[in-house]
Amino acid sequence: MNLEAGRSDGGMPTSLVLAAVAWYLVAPQLLAGTAQAVPGVIRAGMWVRLVVAQAAVAGSAAAILMSAPAGRLRPGSRLFGLRPLDGRSLFTVPAAAVGAFVAAGALYAAEHAAGMPQQRTAAIRMVRASHGASLALAVLVICVAAPVIEELFFRGLIYGHLRRRASAGWSTVITSLAFALVHPNIPYSLLPMAAIGAMFCWCRERTGSTWASMCTHGLYNAMALALMVARI
């Protein structure tokens, strides 16, 4: 694997990629204090603040990447992997979403069988405390906003950068671990979230488009949200 910095292939220096990932890992912890205490009833404004905070973190991380000299950056659509969808997506998107759902479920079940403690994240508690308009907004945040923001950063910028320098396997491993680390409830969720991230990377690799991984991410989140609402 060769991740040399400063290549002039229209990409970004690896040092900037590492800095952006590090910020994405650290910044949510600065906001964690507000997410721990979940009131009995969630109002719509809390979901608005959540997605604004997530967009701010991802945007500031992306800004670190954009500090690369202009000559090194690709056009926006290529930089983020926003290629048009084609017929492959009709199979790949649902296959990747179902694969992520099954893989994560199996890993969570294995960890539970091994005696690892299960903890409900703040997001799960917030969903189950949401009703009416706040629940409708939760659906938009979880199934649309979060997938768009996270896929642009992880499968768009990060995976795309790595893939121009390394194999699909190494790019998937690194991107998926970074994706898992920014989600709460570590170490319990580390392997399941990494498996989910790997399926999103597979979708991105197979279709060549971050639009496809966004759709996969949104579909997976919709299935997970249905279970949260059903209290399964």
GUVEX-411725 format. One record per residue: x, y, z of N, C-alpha, C in turn; residue in three letters; residue number from 1. Coordinates in pm, whole numbers. Example, Ala and Ser with C-alpha at 12.3 -4.5 7.8 and 13.67 -1.06 7.14 Angstrom:
// GUVEX-411725
1319;-569;780;1230;-450;780;1320;-330;780;ala;1
1285;-225;708;1367;-106;714;1290;3;787;ser;2
***
This chain:
// GUVEX-411725
86;-120;0;0;0;0;89;123;0;met;1
61;217;-89;144;335;-102;57;459;-88;asn;2
72;529;24;-8;649;48;81;773;47;leu;3
155;789;-59;248;901;-64;175;1033;-63;glu;4
237;1130;5;178;1264;13;223;1348;-105;ala;5
141;1449;-137;182;1548;-234;175;1502;-378;gly;6
101;1397;-407;87;1357;-547;10;1462;-625;arg;7
42;1476;-750;-23;1577;-834;-125;1513;-927;ser;8
-199;1414;-877;-296;1346;-962;-434;1407;-948;asp;9
-443;1529;-899;-573;1590;-881;-634;1556;-746;gly;10
-556;1489;-659;-606;1453;-527;-557;1549;-420;gly;11
-548;1499;-296;-510;1582;-183;-392;1520;-111;met;12
-307;1600;-46;-199;1542;33;-255;1454;144;pro;13
-191;1341;169;-239;1249;272;-239;1314;409;thr;14
-147;1405;435;-142;1472;565;-273;1548;593;ser;15
-330;1608;488;-456;1679;505;-571;1582;531;leu;16
-567;1467;465;-670;1367;486;-666;1318;631;val;17
-546;1291;682;-532;1246;821;-581;1354;918;leu;18
-548;1480;889;-593;1588;976;-745;1600;976;ala;19
-806;1585;859;-952;1595;850;-1020;1482;925;ala;20
-967;1359;911;-1025;1246;982;-1010;1264;1132;val;21
-893;1311;1176;-870;1333;1319;-969;1436;1374;ala;22
-993;1542;1299;-1089;1643;1346;-1230;1585;1352;trp;23
-1265;1504;1253;-1398;1442;1252;-1415;1349;1372;tyr;24
-1306;1287;1415;-1311;1199;1532;-1324;1277;1661;leu;25
-1252;1389;1670;-1246;1465;1795;-1364;1558;1813;val;26
-1405;1627;1707;-1507;1730;1719;-1638;1681;1780;ala;27
-1690;1562;1740;-1816;1517;1802;-1805;1500;1954;pro;28
-1683;1468;2003;-1667;1453;2147;-1685;1586;2219;gln;29
-1654;1694;2149;-1672;1827;2209;-1820;1860;2224;leu;30
-1903;1794;2143;-2047;1818;2149;-2120;1710;2228;leu;31
-2046;1609;2276;-2109;1491;2337;-2186;1526;2463;ala;32
-2142;1627;2534;-2208;1661;2659;-2355;1694;2640;gly;33
-2391;1752;2528;-2531;1790;2505;-2615;1672;2460;thr;34
-2548;1562;2419;-2623;1448;2367;-2649;1340;2471;ala;35
-2588;1353;2588;-2601;1246;2686;-2734;1252;2761;gln;36
-2777;1371;2797;-2901;1384;2873;-3017;1402;2776;ala;37
-3093;1297;2756;-3205;1302;2663;-3333;1319;2743;val;38
-3406;1427;2721;-3529;1449;2797;-3637;1350;2761;pro;39
-3745;1352;2838;-3855;1257;2815;-3924;1277;2683;gly;40
-3932;1401;2635;-3996;1430;2506;-3898;1510;2421;val;41
-3875;1464;2299;-3784;1532;2208;-3863;1625;2117;ile;42
-3823;1751;2113;-3888;1847;2025;-3809;1858;1895;arg;43
-3876;1906;1791;-3816;1911;1658;-3685;1988;1657;ala;44
-3677;2095;1738;-3557;2177;1739;-3431;2100;1773;gly;45
-3442;1995;1856;-3324;1916;1892;-3268;1843;1771;met;46
-3357;1794;1683;-3309;1726;1562;-3245;1826;1467;trp;47
-3301;1947;1461;-3241;2051;1378;-3100;2083;1426;val;48
-3085;2100;1558;-2953;2130;1614;-2855;2016;1590;arg;49
-2906;1892;1596;-2819;1777;1574;-2763;1774;1433;leu;50
-2848;1795;1333;-2801;1788;1196;-2714;1909;1162;val;51
-2743;2025;1220;-2658;2142;1199;-2519;2117;1257;val;52
-2514;2056;1377;-2385;2026;1439;-2307;1925;1355;ala;53
-2376;1823;1304;-2308;1723;1221;-2257;1785;1092;gln;54
-2338;1870;1031;-2296;1936;908;-2176;2028;934;ala;55
-2175;2093;1050;-2064;2181;1084;-1934;2102;1101;ala;56
-1944;1986;1167;-1825;1903;1186;-1774;1853;1051;val;57
-1865;1797;969;-1823;1744;839;-1773;1856;749;ala;58
-1841;1971;754;-1799;2083;671;-1662;2136;708;gly;59
-1636;2145;838;-1505;2194;882;-1396;2093;848;ser;60
-1429;1962;858;-1332;1860;818;-1304;1869;669;ala;61
-1410;1888;590;-1392;1903;446;-1311;2028;413;ala;62
-1329;2133;494;-1255;2257;471;-1105;2235;488;ala;63
-1069;2145;581;-928;2112;597;-874;2052;468;ile;64
-954;1964;408;-913;1902;283;-904;2005;170;leu;65
-999;2099;171;-1003;2199;65;-889;2300;75;met;66
-812;2293;184;-699;2386;197;-582;2343;109;ser;67
-597;2230;42;-493;2188;-53;-481;2291;-164;ala;68
-360;2306;-220;-344;2399;-334;-444;2367;-444;pro;69
-498;2470;-504;-605;2453;-602;-564;2360;-715;ala;70
-436;2361;-750;-391;2277;-860;-403;2129;-832;gly;71
-414;2091;-703;-422;1950;-667;-565;1898;-660;arg;72
-660;1988;-660;-798;1945;-641;-866;1912;-773;leu;73
-945;1807;-770;-1025;1770;-885;-1152;1854;-887;arg;74
-1223;1857;-999;-1354;1922;-1000;-1444;1859;-894;pro;75
-1541;1936;-843;-1622;1891;-731;-1686;1756;-750;gly;76
-1742;1730;-868;-1811;1602;-890;-1714;1485;-882;ser;77
-1592;1503;-930;-1492;1396;-924;-1432;1385;-785;arg;78
-1413;1498;-719;-1355;1498;-585;-1442;1420;-488;leu;79
-1574;1434;-499;-1668;1366;-410;-1722;1236;-469;phe;80
-1681;1199;-588;-1729;1076;-650;-1875;1083;-692;gly;81
-1923;1201;-728;-2065;1218;-761;-2090;1191;-909;leu;82
-2066;1068;-948;-2094;1027;-1086;-2240;986;-1099;arg;83
-2299;1004;-1216;-2440;965;-1235;-2460;816;-1208;pro;84
-2577;782;-1157;-2611;642;-1132;-2642;571;-1263;leu;85
-2615;441;-1267;-2652;362;-1384;-2728;238;-1339;asp;86
-2749;145;-1430;-2831;28;-1401;-2777;-59;-1290;gly;87
-2645;-57;-1267;-2588;-140;-1162;-2642;-105;-1025;arg;88
-2681;21;-1008;-2728;66;-877;-2859;0;-837;ser;89
-2939;-41;-936;-3068;-101;-905;-3052;-229;-822;leu;90
-2943;-302;-845;-2914;-421;-766;-2823;-390;-648;phe;91
-2720;-309;-674;-2615;-289;-574;-2665;-216;-451;thr;92
-2748;-114;-468;-2795;-36;-354;-2873;-122;-254;val;93
-2979;-191;-296;-3051;-273;-198;-2968;-390;-146;pro;94
-2882;-448;-232;-2799;-560;-187;-2703;-515;-79;ala;95
-2641;-398;-95;-2547;-347;4;-2619;-311;134;ala;96
-2738;-252;124;-2814;-215;244;-2853;-339;324;ala;97
-2905;-440;254;-2944;-563;322;-2820;-634;379;val;98
-2712;-635;302;-2588;-695;350;-2537;-628;476;gly;99
-2542;-495;478;-2499;-421;597;-2588;-453;716;ala;100
-2718;-462;691;-2814;-490;798;-2791;-629;856;phe;101
-2771;-727;770;-2749;-865;816;-2615;-878;888;val;102
-2510;-820;830;-2376;-830;891;-2372;-763;1028;ala;103
-2429;-643;1036;-2429;-573;1165;-2512;-649;1267;ala;104
-2628;-699;1225;-2712;-775;1317;-2642;-898;1369;gly;105
-2571;-969;1281;-2500;-1090;1323;-2388;-1057;1421;ala;106
-2316;-948;1396;-2206;-910;1486;-2259;-863;1621;leu;107
-2367;-785;1621;-2426;-743;1747;-2473;-864;1827;tyr;108
-2535;-961;1757;-2583;-1082;1824;-2467;-1162;1882;ala;109
-2356;-1171;1806;-2239;-1244;1855;-2179;-1176;1976;ala;110
-2172;-1044;1974;-2117;-972;2090;-2207;-988;2212;glu;111
-2338;-985;2188;-2431;-1005;2299;-2416;-1146;2358;his;112
-2400;-1246;2269;-2382;-1383;2316;-2251;-1399;2393;ala;113
-2152;-1318;2358;-2023;-1324;2426;-2024;-1248;2558;ala;114
-2137;-1186;2591;-2150;-1117;2719;-2112;-971;2719;gly;115
-2091;-911;2600;-2059;-768;2595;-2184;-688;2630;met;116
-2171;-587;2715;-2289;-509;2756;-2346;-428;2641;pro;117
-2477;-425;2630;-2544;-345;2527;-2589;-213;2588;gln;118
-2563;-107;2515;-2603;26;2561;-2680;96;2451;gln;119
-2789;160;2490;-2864;238;2392;-2795;373;2372;arg;120
-2769;407;2248;-2706;534;2220;-2807;647;2238;thr;121
-2753;770;2243;-2840;886;2257;-2937;895;2140;ala;122
-2892;855;2019;-2980;861;1900;-3101;770;1917;ala;123
-3079;650;1970;-3191;558;1991;-3287;615;2094;ile;124
-3233;671;2202;-3319;729;2305;-3396;849;2251;arg;125
-3331;927;2163;-3398;1043;2105;-3510;1002;2012;met;126
-3486;897;1931;-3591;851;1839;-3712;803;1917;val;127
-3689;726;2022;-3801;669;2097;-3872;773;2183;arg;128
-3809;889;2201;-3875;996;2275;-3937;1099;2181;ala;129
-3931;1073;2050;-3985;1167;1951;-4126;1127;1910;ser;130
-4209;1227;1887;-4347;1203;1848;-4391;1313;1752;his;131
-4486;1281;1663;-4542;1381;1575;-4439;1446;1485;gly;132
-4433;1579;1490;-4343;1654;1402;-4197;1621;1429;ala;133
-4162;1601;1557;-4023;1571;1588;-3983;1434;1532;ser;134
-4075;1337;1530;-4045;1207;1473;-4031;1218;1320;leu;135
-4116;1300;1257;-4104;1320;1113;-3970;1382;1078;ala;136
-3927;1478;1161;-3798;1541;1137;-3684;1442;1162;leu;137
-3703;1354;1261;-3602;1250;1288;-3582;1163;1165;ala;138
-3690;1129;1096;-3681;1048;975;-3598;1119;868;val;139
-3622;1249;850;-3546;1326;751;-3398;1334;788;leu;140
-3371;1355;917;-3232;1366;961;-3160;1233;944;val;141
-3221;1125;991;-3156;994;993;-3148;931;855;ile;142
-3251;948;775;-3259;878;646;-3212;961;527;cys;143
-3200;1093;546;-3159;1178;434;-3034;1260;469;val;144
-3045;1346;570;-2935;1439;600;-2807;1367;641;ala;145
-2819;1275;738;-2699;1205;785;-2632;1124;675;ala;146
-2707;1046;596;-2641;973;486;-2570;1064;387;pro;147
-2631;1176;351;-2568;1267;256;-2438;1323;314;val;148
-2443;1372;438;-2325;1432;500;-2213;1330;517;ile;149
-2247;1215;573;-2144;1115;602;-2087;1053;475;glu;150
-2170;1029;375;-2119;967;252;-2031;1063;172;glu;151
-2066;1190;169;-1979;1286;101;-1840;1286;163;leu;152
-1834;1276;295;-1704;1281;362;-1631;1148;353;phe;153
-1696;1038;394;-1626;911;406;-1610;840;271;phe;154
-1717;811;202;-1705;741;74;-1670;834;-40;arg;155
-1700;963;-25;-1664;1059;-128;-1519;1102;-117;gly;156
-1489;1185;-17;-1355;1240;-3;-1252;1135;40;leu;157
-1279;1067;154;-1177;980;212;-1154;854;127;ile;158
-1259;781;96;-1242;660;16;-1186;694;-122;tyr;159
-1237;802;-181;-1188;841;-312;-1040;873;-310;gly;160
-995;943;-206;-852;976;-192;-769;848;-178;his;161
-812;760;-88;-737;636;-66;-736;548;-190;leu;162
-848;543;-259;-860;451;-373;-769;490;-488;arg;163
-735;618;-497;-641;660;-601;-498;621;-568;arg;164
-475;573;-445;-340;541;-401;-324;397;-354;arg;165
-434;328;-328;-425;194;-270;-534;106;-329;ala;166
-530;-22;-290;-629;-117;-339;-765;-91;-278;ser;167
-868;-151;-337;-1003;-137;-283;-1011;-196;-142;ala;168
-936;-304;-118;-938;-366;14;-885;-276;123;gly;169
-765;-221;102;-706;-132;203;-789;-5;219;trp;170
-838;48;109;-919;169;116;-1046;144;196;ser;171
-1106;27;179;-1227;-9;252;-1197;-25;401;thr;172
-1089;-95;434;-1054;-117;576;-1033;16;648;val;173
-954;104;591;-921;230;657;-1045;319;668;ile;174
-1120;331;558;-1239;416;560;-1342;363;657;thr;175
-1361;232;659;-1463;172;745;-1429;186;892;ser;176
-1302;172;927;-1262;190;1067;-1281;335;1111;leu;177
-1245;429;1024;-1267;570;1057;-1416;598;1074;ala;178
-1497;543;986;-1643;559;993;-1697;503;1124;phe;179
-1647;387;1166;-1693;324;1290;-1654;406;1412;ala;180
-1535;463;1408;-1485;536;1525;-1561;664;1553;leu;181
-1624;724;1453;-1696;849;1477;-1837;823;1531;val;182
-1876;696;1535;-2007;664;1590;-1995;625;1737;his;183
-2099;650;1816;-2089;629;1961;-2093;481;1999;pro;184
-2075;458;2129;-2087;324;2187;-1972;232;2148;asn;185
-1851;291;2142;-1730;212;2120;-1690;151;2256;ile;186
-1644;26;2265;-1607;-64;2155;-1720;-153;2105;pro;187
-1836;-147;2171;-1944;-240;2137;-1986;-229;1991;tyr;188
-1987;-107;1939;-2036;-88;1801;-1925;-86;1698;ser;189
-1798;-104;1740;-1687;-88;1646;-1695;-184;1528;leu;190
-1703;-314;1555;-1706;-412;1445;-1835;-403;1363;leu;191
-1954;-393;1427;-2075;-379;1345;-2073;-255;1256;pro;192
-2030;-140;1311;-2027;-19;1229;-1922;-28;1119;met;193
-1810;-95;1148;-1709;-114;1044;-1764;-202;932;ala;194
-1842;-304;968;-1903;-391;866;-2001;-312;780;ala;195
-2079;-225;845;-2172;-140;771;-2095;-50;675;ile;196
-1990;13;727;-1908;100;643;-1845;26;527;gly;197
-1806;-100;549;-1747;-179;442;-1847;-206;330;ala;198
-1972;-230;366;-2075;-252;264;-2101;-124;185;met;199
-2096;-9;253;-2112;117;182;-1995;140;86;phe;200
-1873;101;129;-1757;113;41;-1771;19;-79;cys;201
-1823;-102;-56;-1843;-196;-166;-1939;-136;-268;trp;202
-2044;-73;-220;-2140;-9;-309;-2073;103;-389;cys;203
-1993;183;-321;-1921;292;-388;-1825;239;-493;arg;204
-1755;130;-461;-1659;72;-553;-1728;10;-674;glu;205
-1835;-62;-649;-1904;-133;-756;-1973;-39;-854;arg;206
-2030;69;-802;-2103;162;-889;-2017;279;-934;thr;207
-1909;307;-860;-1826;423;-891;-1890;554;-855;gly;208
-1997;550;-774;-2071;672;-743;-2104;683;-595;ser;209
-2078;799;-539;-2117;825;-400;-2268;843;-388;thr;210
-2335;878;-499;-2482;883;-495;-2538;747;-453;trp;211
-2477;640;-505;-2525;505;-474;-2504;473;-326;ala;212
-2388;509;-271;-2364;481;-129;-2455;565;-40;ser;213
-2490;686;-85;-2588;766;-11;-2722;694;-4;met;214
-2766;641;-119;-2894;569;-123;-2889;445;-34;cys;215
-2777;373;-38;-2760;255;46;-2765;293;194;thr;216
-2693;398;229;-2689;446;368;-2828;486;415;his;217
-2900;559;329;-3034;602;366;-3129;484;384;gly;218
-3117;383;296;-3202;265;306;-3170;185;432;leu;219
-3041;171;461;-3003;101;585;-3057;174;708;tyr;220
-3040;305;711;-3088;382;826;-3239;372;841;asn;221
-3309;366;727;-3455;353;732;-3495;221;797;ala;222
-3423;114;763;-3453;-15;825;-3423;-13;974;met;223
-3309;47;1010;-3273;56;1152;-3373;143;1228;ala;224
-3417;253;1165;-3513;342;1228;-3645;271;1252;leu;225
-3686;188;1157;-3811;113;1174;-3805;24;1297;ala;226
-3688;-37;1320;-3673;-120;1439;-3674;-37;1566;leu;227
-3612;82;1559;-3613;170;1677;-3756;209;1715;met;228
-3834;250;1615;-3970;295;1639;-4055;178;1690;val;229
-4029;58;1635;-4103;-61;1678;-4056;-112;1813;ala;230
-3944;-53;1863;-3886;-90;1993;-3843;-236;1997;arg;231
-3785;-281;1886;-3734;-418;1881;-3589;-419;1930;ile;232
***
